[in-house]
Amino acid sequence: MNIEPLITIDGMPHSDALDARIRDEAARLEKFFPRLTSCRIVVAAPHHHQHRGELFAVHLDIGYPGGEAVVGHHQHEDVYVALRDAFLAARRELEKSQEHLKGAGRGRNTIRMQEPANEQGAAGKTAADHE
């Protein structure tokens, strides 16, 4: 792995299993997008909501040349499911930004001048018109 992910666990004890899963997901993401420059992950412990129950929240901030992908607040009762969903969303964001950057290089929004179908002289007449 070229970049070292910055992992923050908020409101719960830090476990080696959770740390290993986060690093595995970050390495998998970097395999698809090798030009990543930074990867920050925040996992927050569940807040006690009366109606929704206890939900883990995951926030990702991933930097790449020319931009940044921010994926936030993927919540689930299982922290590993919340991590999976957040990294899948990050992958989709990176794919969209990669397509956007490729499209910008091709000049999609530029107007192209068309070549004239026949050779015209200075006055706009063809060689046949001069005869």
C-alpha positions in Angstrom: 0.0 0.0 0.0 1.5 3.3 -1.1 -0.5 5.5 1.3 -1.0 5.0 5.0 -4.7 5.4 5.9 -5.3 7.7 8.9 -7.9 5.9 11.0 -9.9 7.5 13.8 -12.2 5.5 16.0 -14.5 7.6 18.0 -16.5 6.5 21.1 -15.5 2.9 21.1 -12.4 0.8 21.9 -9.9 0.3 19.1 -9.8 -3.3 18.0 -7.2 -5.0 15.8 -9.9 -6.8 13.8 -11.6 -3.5 12.9 -8.2 -1.9 12.1 -7.3 -4.8 9.8 -10.6 -4.6 7.9 -10.2 -0.9 7.4 -6.7 -1.3 6.1 -7.9 -4.1 3.8 -10.7 -2.0 2.4 -8.3 0.9 1.8 -5.7 -1.4 0.1 -8.5 -2.8 -2.2 -9.5 0.8 -3.1 -6.0 1.7 -3.8 -5.6 -1.3 -6.1 -8.4 0.1 -8.4 -7.1 3.7 -8.0 -3.3 3.6 -7.6 -2.9 7.4 -7.7 -4.6 8.1 -4.3 -2.8 10.7 -2.3 -4.6 10.4 1.1 -7.1 8.3 2.9 -8.8 9.4 6.2 -11.4 7.1 7.8 -13.5 8.0 10.8 -15.6 5.4 12.5 -18.0 6.7 15.2 -19.7 4.6 17.8 -23.4 4.3 17.8 -25.5 7.2 19.2 -28.5 6.1 21.1 -31.5 7.0 18.9 -34.9 6.1 20.3 -36.4 5.3 16.9 -33.5 4.0 14.8 -31.5 2.1 17.4 -27.7 2.1 17.6 -26.0 2.9 14.3 -22.3 3.0 13.5 -21.3 6.0 11.3 -18.4 5.9 8.8 -16.9 8.9 7.1 -14.2 8.7 4.4 -12.1 11.5 2.9 -10.0 10.3 0.0 -7.6 12.5 -1.9 -6.4 12.1 -5.5 -4.6 14.3 -7.9 -6.9 17.1 -8.9 -9.6 16.5 -6.2 -11.0 14.8 -3.2 -13.8 12.3 -2.7 -15.8 12.7 0.5 -18.2 9.9 1.6 -20.0 10.5 4.8 -22.4 9.1 7.3 -22.9 5.6 6.1 -24.8 4.1 9.0 -25.6 0.6 10.0 -26.1 -1.5 13.1 -23.0 -3.5 12.1 -19.8 -1.6 11.9 -18.4 -3.9 9.2 -21.5 -3.4 7.0 -21.2 0.4 7.4 -17.5 0.2 6.4 -18.3 -1.9 3.3 -21.1 0.4 2.2 -18.9 3.5 2.7 -16.0 2.1 0.7 -18.3 1.0 -2.1 -19.7 4.5 -2.2 -16.1 5.9 -2.3 -15.3 3.6 -5.2 -18.3 4.9 -7.1 -17.3 8.5 -6.4 -13.7 7.8 -7.6 -15.0 6.2 -10.8 -17.2 9.2 -11.5 -14.3 11.6 -10.9 -12.0 9.5 -13.0 -14.4 9.6 -15.9 -14.8 13.3 -15.5 -11.1 13.9 -15.6 -10.7 11.7 -18.6 -13.5 13.6 -20.4 -12.0 16.9 -19.6 -8.8 15.9 -21.3 -10.5 15.0 -24.5 -12.1 18.4 -24.9 -15.7 17.2 -24.9 -17.1 20.7 -24.5 -15.0 22.2 -27.3 -16.5 23.3 -30.6 -14.7 21.7 -33.6 -14.4 23.5 -36.8 -15.4 21.4 -39.8 -13.2 21.2 -42.9 -14.9 22.5 -46.1 -16.2 19.7 -48.3 -14.4 21.1 -51.4 -11.5 23.5 -52.0 -12.7 27.0 -52.1 -10.9 30.1 -53.3 -10.6 33.4 -51.5 -14.0 34.6 -52.7 -15.7 31.3 -51.6 -15.9 30.0 -55.2 -14.7 26.6 -56.2 -12.2 26.0 -59.0 -15.1 25.0 -61.3 -16.8 28.4 -60.7 -13.7 30.3 -62.0 -13.8 28.6 -65.4 
